[in-house]
Amino acid sequence: MNIFLTGATGLVGGELLVTLSKRKEVGKIFCLLRSKTKEEALARLQNVFELHDDTFDENQIVPVLGNLFDDGLTDALKSVEELKTVDVIIHSAANTSFSRFNDDLVERANIGGLTKILLWAKELPKLNTFLYIGTATICGKDVKDRVVHEDESPNLDATHLVKYTYTKMQGEILLRQHLRPDQVLVARPSIIMGDSRPVMPRSPVILWAMATINHLRLIPVNEHAQLDIIPVNYAAEAIVALLFAERKHNVYHISAGEAGSTTALKLSKTLESYFDEMPPFNFISKAMLNQVKHWTRNRLAPESELYTYRKYLDYWHDTFQDKSKLRLLFTGLDPYLDFMELGHVFDNTRLLEDVGIANSEPADVYINNSMNFVEKIDVLEGAIDP
């Protein structure tokens, strides 16, 4: 089996690349990379393997220079004779920014880039499977506090919190417009955070949100809402196992499900056990976020409820000094709080039954292995591009 992989140096794509390279069924893995030269691309791929001391085989891992934003990407891929041997395409590349400032880039990468890949893929003589790495959160914000099933999406009437989830929904629709049903396989991971192994995570992106919550300690979110969170290594292992399994469906949640979900309260208890020098966690209504923002601008009315938490306001002042830093943190954290409020749990029955993989450990348990990395995250730097 020869595989074409996008996003090979990213959080999920990097784990997929390493996991695939260890399967005896896999021949060549062609990796689309945004690099100036093949030498630079090879060095980037080698770094993916060196992070966790995995073996890198230059004969197996083949860089393909290209960019999802290139107008000529489709023709460029068609011109590479060796790519005609590809049996499987795994499209993991995506712009995952939640910032509204990046909405145009997110749409161009996640819809425009996918379209270019599909226009090439549909002409491949040996294409068996197009595995699209989507997201379970395409169900939108209208679904709250319950278990979500695969067949509920894509739903064109869904309301989206961020452009990212909208583009991933549109991506699934594009797949069905360009490919035969038997060629389509969609893996929808839930929230991916950290690694369940005691190793350096490939990306601190979602760990940033947890590190920020850890620093703030007074959090405007429902602490009892269910959170469906999985580690990146579990996501990669499940997706690769799914690729080789006897499947009954073409869409699967890669998720913690009811048995493995957690809550903000449970996560806070884990954080408190490591960072006990800070004030204890306290949770307030999400509706009070506006009061927090007014306080950071010195515009909060004297009778406001937020002043009953003076201990935390003093702590913020002593910790951050400049209130503009707090505004930056809460602006970056805002969409994460919105997602946490939804109380989504994504049913993983299909995955467990068809693949036979065990359930993921709850995040409040496995995240113990990432505490050293949480401590080192620069939350202010991470807030610039959430």
C-alpha positions as MATLAB code, in Angstrom:
seq = 'MNIFLTGATGLVGGELLVTLSKRKEVGKIFCLLRSKTKEEALARLQNVFELHDDTFDENQIVPVLGNLFDDGLTDALKSVEELKTVDVIIHSAANTSFSRFNDDLVERANIGGLTKILLWAKELPKLNTFLYIGTATICGKDVKDRVVHEDESPNLDATHLVKYTYTKMQGEILLRQHLRPDQVLVARPSIIMGDSRPVMPRSPVILWAMATINHLRLIPVNEHAQLDIIPVNYAAEAIVALLFAERKHNVYHISAGEAGSTTALKLSKTLESYFDEMPPFNFISKAMLNQVKHWTRNRLAPESELYTYRKYLDYWHDTFQDKSKLRLLFTGLDPYLDFMELGHVFDNTRLLEDVGIANSEPADVYINNSMNFVEKIDVLEGAIDP';
ca = [
       0.000    0.000    0.000;
       1.337    3.430   -0.991;
       0.001    6.413    0.945;
      -0.173   10.136    0.214;
      -0.288   12.138    3.460;
      -0.910   15.847    3.992;
      -0.140   17.636    7.253;
       2.724   15.246    8.005;
       4.532   17.693   10.296;
       1.402   18.699   12.239;
      -0.029   17.517   15.542;
      -2.138   14.639   14.183;
      -0.318   14.192   10.873;
       3.038   13.710   12.575;
       1.667   10.927   14.759;
      -0.062    9.358   11.769;
       3.182    9.397    9.784;
       5.182    7.632   12.486;
       2.406    5.126   13.234;
       1.919    4.297    9.537;
       5.657    3.818    9.005;
       5.577    0.919   11.476;
       2.875   -1.027    9.611;
       4.156   -3.862    7.435;
       1.338   -3.254    4.938;
       2.657    0.230    4.123;
       5.130    0.761    1.297;
       5.886    4.363    0.366;
       4.479    7.322    2.290;
       4.444   10.437    0.128;
       4.243   13.572    2.269;
       3.053   16.910    0.912;
       5.227   19.617    2.447;
       5.420   23.370    2.123;
       9.211   23.555    1.747;
      11.540   25.296   -0.706;
      13.716   22.252   -1.410;
      13.514   18.486   -0.999;
      16.487   18.660    1.369;
      14.598   21.062    3.621;
      11.492   18.855    3.415;
      13.484   15.746    4.340;
      14.974   17.527    7.339;
      11.500   18.507    8.547;
      10.272   14.930    8.175;
      13.305   13.607    9.998;
      12.528   15.965   12.883;
       9.082   14.380   13.169;
      10.692   11.016   13.846;
      13.516   12.304   16.033;
      11.130   13.971   18.498;
      10.291   10.614   20.084;
      13.333    8.670   18.842;
      11.506    6.780   16.088;
      13.325    5.294   13.100;
      13.323    7.390    9.932;
      13.667    5.547    6.616;
      14.448    7.823    3.662;
      13.526    5.042    1.268;
      10.005    4.849    2.686;
       9.238    8.501    3.503;
       9.150   10.592    0.314;
       8.651   14.385    0.373;
       6.454   15.995   -2.266;
       6.814   19.765   -2.519;
       3.510   21.586   -2.602;
       1.197   24.009   -0.854;
      -2.569   23.930   -0.332;
      -2.649   27.596   -1.344;
      -0.907   27.001   -4.694;
      -3.261   27.502   -7.642;
      -1.267   24.942   -9.593;
      -1.243   22.227   -6.931;
      -3.595   19.865   -8.777;
      -1.541   19.926  -11.982;
       1.699   19.654  -10.029;
       0.509   16.458   -8.341;
      -0.700   15.035  -11.652;
       2.760   15.581  -13.120;
       4.525   13.379  -10.533;
       4.600    9.956  -12.147;
       5.392    8.106   -8.905;
       2.196    9.383   -7.295;
       0.123    7.312   -9.708;
       0.947    4.328   -7.476;
      -0.954    5.842   -4.515;
      -3.701    3.625   -3.080;
      -4.642    5.718   -0.059;
      -4.816    9.450    0.546;
      -4.910   10.725    4.124;
      -5.805   14.396    4.256;
      -4.759   15.626    7.683;
      -3.615   19.147    6.779;
      -5.852   21.967    7.967;
      -5.748   25.472    9.335;
      -7.182   24.999   12.826;
      -7.179   28.625   13.986;
     -10.190   29.768   16.005;
      -9.329   33.435   15.500;
     -11.788   35.367   13.337;
      -8.832   37.304   11.925;
      -7.798   34.092   10.155;
     -11.207   33.120    8.752;
     -10.142   33.750    5.151;
      -6.987   31.652    5.527;
      -8.962   28.879    7.221;
     -11.451   28.757    4.357;
      -8.777   28.878    1.656;
      -6.794   26.049    3.259;
      -9.602   23.794    4.428;
     -11.962   24.152    1.466;
      -9.802   25.484   -1.367;
      -6.848   23.241   -0.541;
      -9.017   20.144   -0.158;
     -10.686   20.833   -3.515;
      -7.286   20.833   -5.240;
      -6.366   17.509   -3.621;
      -9.708   15.991   -4.628;
      -9.388   17.107   -8.265;
      -6.123   15.183   -8.418;
      -7.350   12.235   -6.340;
     -10.385   11.458   -8.494;
      -8.101   10.720  -11.458;
      -5.757    8.352   -9.625;
      -5.966    4.907  -11.265;
      -5.441    2.928   -8.032;
      -7.172    5.047   -5.415;
      -8.923    2.815   -2.913;
      -9.484    5.067    0.093;
      -9.532    8.798    0.749;
      -9.264    9.167    4.533;
     -10.361   12.632    5.600;
      -9.439   13.819    9.081;
     -12.423   15.909   10.069;
     -13.725   16.921   13.480;
     -16.615   15.711   15.598;
     -17.431   19.342   16.438;
     -19.031   19.899   13.000;
     -22.290   19.081   14.804;
     -22.390   22.780   15.731;
     -23.463   24.704   18.797;
     -27.200   23.946   18.611;
     -26.570   20.445   20.006;
     -25.925   20.644   23.751;
     -25.398   18.435   26.792;
     -25.915   15.053   25.164;
     -24.305   12.229   23.220;
     -23.800   13.076   19.538;
     -23.896   10.341   16.863;
     -22.071   10.237   13.518;
     -25.176   10.327   11.320;
     -26.260   13.699   12.724;
     -23.647   15.430   10.557;
     -22.972   17.024    8.182;
     -26.002   19.211    8.812;
     -26.240   22.336    6.674;
     -28.515   23.931    9.281;
     -25.895   23.638   12.029;
     -24.680   26.885   13.586;
     -20.914   27.041   14.040;
     -18.895   28.739   16.757;
     -15.836   29.193   14.523;
     -15.041   29.102   10.819;
     -12.841   26.034   11.312;
     -15.730   23.670   12.104;
     -17.794   25.109    9.243;
     -14.997   24.398    6.754;
     -14.570   20.853    8.045;
     -18.289   20.261    7.526;
     -18.017   21.605    3.985;
     -15.024   19.336    3.458;
     -17.130   16.240    4.083;
     -19.668   17.479    1.557;
     -16.924   18.022   -1.025;
     -15.699   14.440   -0.567;
     -19.063   13.057   -1.563;
     -19.290   15.343   -4.571;
     -15.960   14.200   -6.021;
     -15.513   10.563   -4.953;
     -17.447    7.302   -4.955;
     -18.999    6.383   -1.592;
     -16.792    3.294   -1.300;
     -13.655    5.482   -1.556;
     -14.627    7.822    1.303;
     -13.567    7.291    4.916;
     -14.085   10.076    7.444;
     -12.429   10.064   10.864;
     -13.816   12.722   13.199;
     -11.603   13.229   16.250;
     -13.092   15.019   19.234;
     -10.925   17.532   21.148;
      -7.286   16.441   20.945;
      -5.156   17.515   23.888;
      -1.666   16.418   24.812;
      -0.237   12.922   24.774;
      -0.963   10.066   27.147;
       2.706    9.064   27.053;
       5.361   10.895   29.121;
       6.806   12.504   25.982;
       7.017   15.979   24.477;
       3.681   16.712   22.746;
       4.022   17.555   19.055;
       2.056   20.743   19.572;
       0.998   22.730   22.649;
      -2.061   24.210   20.889;
      -4.844   22.777   23.057;
      -2.542   22.457   26.053;
      -2.333   26.258   25.830;
      -6.012   26.522   26.764;
      -5.512   24.286   29.783;
      -2.357   26.158   30.819;
      -4.256   29.456   30.571;
      -7.143   28.123   32.655;
      -4.565   26.937   35.166;
      -3.088   30.439   35.433;
      -6.436   32.206   35.731;
      -8.079   29.957   38.370;
     -11.387   31.863   38.210;
     -13.058   30.400   35.146;
     -16.339   31.509   33.514;
     -17.556   28.079   32.426;
     -19.864   25.293   33.611;
     -17.510   22.996   35.501;
     -19.892   20.042   35.196;
     -20.344   20.100   31.404;
     -18.981   16.943   29.774;
     -15.742   17.290   27.770;
     -14.812   14.720   25.128;
     -11.019   14.900   25.025;
      -8.478   12.385   23.723;
      -4.656   12.324   23.505;
      -3.010   12.683   20.105;
      -1.327    9.265   20.263;
      -4.692    7.582   20.834;
      -6.179    9.522   17.923;
      -3.404    8.377   15.571;
      -3.500    4.747   16.700;
      -7.272    4.620   16.299;
      -7.244    6.261   12.863;
      -4.559    3.949   11.522;
      -6.297    0.899   12.987;
      -9.514    2.090   11.350;
      -7.800    2.339    7.975;
      -6.904   -1.366    8.086;
     -10.085   -2.632    9.771;
     -13.095   -4.368    8.261;
     -15.408   -1.384    8.374;
     -19.207   -1.326    8.379;
     -19.427    2.465    8.019;
     -17.565    5.291    6.298;
     -17.770    7.842    9.145;
     -16.355    7.296   12.633;
     -15.941    9.383   15.756;
     -12.462    9.090   17.221;
     -13.501   10.093   20.696;
     -13.576    9.374   24.406;
     -17.285    8.610   24.390;
     -19.386    8.365   27.528;
     -16.925    6.090   29.330;
     -13.886    8.292   28.756;
     -15.229   11.836   28.923;
     -14.248   14.294   31.641;
     -15.262   17.697   33.012;
     -13.548   20.997   33.738;
     -13.968   20.242   37.443;
     -12.127   16.914   37.158;
      -9.340   18.536   35.133;
      -9.037   21.305   37.719;
      -8.506   18.734   40.481;
      -5.598   17.246   38.533;
      -4.103   20.697   37.955;
      -4.519   21.662   41.621;
      -2.582   18.598   42.720;
       0.449   19.885   40.796;
       0.092   23.657   41.120;
      -1.102   24.009   44.708;
       0.648   27.341   45.287;
      -2.074   29.146   43.293;
      -5.575   30.000   44.542;
      -8.044   27.102   44.392;
     -10.112   26.809   41.231;
     -13.446   28.563   41.199;
     -16.032   28.436   38.426;
     -18.503   31.186   37.615;
     -21.230   31.544   35.011;
     -20.103   32.029   31.416;
     -22.442   35.029   31.394;
     -19.985   36.795   33.725;
     -17.283   36.866   31.062;
     -18.504   40.303   29.986;
     -17.959   41.544   33.532;
     -14.419   40.179   33.401;
     -13.781   42.027   30.152;
     -15.213   45.253   31.614;
     -12.960   44.854   34.652;
      -9.871   44.545   32.439;
     -10.838   47.906   30.892;
     -11.558   49.563   34.269;
     -15.212   49.925   33.294;
     -16.864   47.499   35.704;
     -19.769   48.979   37.662;
     -19.193   49.047   41.465;
     -22.239   46.862   42.182;
     -21.148   44.079   39.798;
     -21.174   40.483   41.032;
     -17.586   39.938   39.931;
     -16.378   42.035   42.881;
     -17.490   39.257   45.222;
     -14.438   37.400   43.883;
     -12.008   40.113   45.007;
      -9.429   37.495   46.003;
      -9.104   36.425   42.363;
      -9.096   39.966   41.000;
      -6.209   40.802   43.318;
      -4.460   37.605   42.239;
      -4.860   38.562   38.561;
      -3.513   42.027   39.263;
      -0.481   40.691   41.133;
       0.195   37.974   38.544;
      -0.286   39.876   35.289;
       0.177   43.503   36.372;
      -1.016   44.868   33.034;
      -4.748   44.276   32.496;
      -4.250   44.306   28.726;
      -2.519   40.932   29.131;
      -5.683   39.567   30.724;
      -7.775   40.926   27.861;
      -5.511   39.079   25.448;
      -5.845   35.827   27.387;
      -9.623   35.963   27.636;
      -9.967   36.899   23.966;
      -7.964   33.840   22.986;
      -9.721   31.623   25.510;
     -13.251   32.729   24.630;
     -13.936   30.162   21.831;
     -12.542   27.341   23.982;
     -14.927   28.296   26.782;
     -17.781   28.272   24.255;
     -16.900   24.724   23.205;
     -16.602   23.619   26.839;
     -20.085   24.955   27.577;
     -21.681   22.748   24.899;
     -21.342   19.538   26.912;
     -20.706   17.372   23.838;
     -19.934   13.683   24.169;
     -19.317   11.935   20.842;
     -20.536    8.364   20.601;
     -17.626    6.022   19.821;
     -19.538    2.742   19.599;
     -18.715    2.300   15.903;
     -15.001    2.678   16.555;
     -14.912    0.294   19.505;
     -16.969   -2.366   17.727;
     -15.436   -2.250   14.235;
     -11.811   -1.709   15.227;
     -11.727   -3.435   18.595;
      -9.604   -0.695   20.123;
      -9.863    0.020   23.857;
     -11.442    3.223   25.123;
      -9.209    6.214   25.734;
      -8.220    7.096   29.295;
     -10.091   10.166   30.609;
      -8.147   13.395   30.098;
      -8.013   14.144   33.830;
      -6.053   10.884   34.204;
      -3.687   10.842   31.223;
      -2.901   14.560   31.432;
      -0.695   13.784   34.445;
       1.970   12.880   31.887;
       1.919   16.395   30.385;
       2.236   18.509   33.518;
       5.889   19.372   32.931;
       4.969   20.731   29.500;
       1.936   22.646   30.777;
       4.201   24.442   33.232;
       6.511   25.651   30.443;
       3.842   27.059   28.087;
       3.994   30.815   27.565;
       0.280   31.559   27.796;
       0.601   35.139   26.578;
       2.486   34.100   23.452;
      -0.046   31.358   22.752;
      -2.962   33.778   23.053;
      -1.819   35.728   19.998;
      -3.025   32.997   17.621;
      -5.479   30.700   19.469;
];
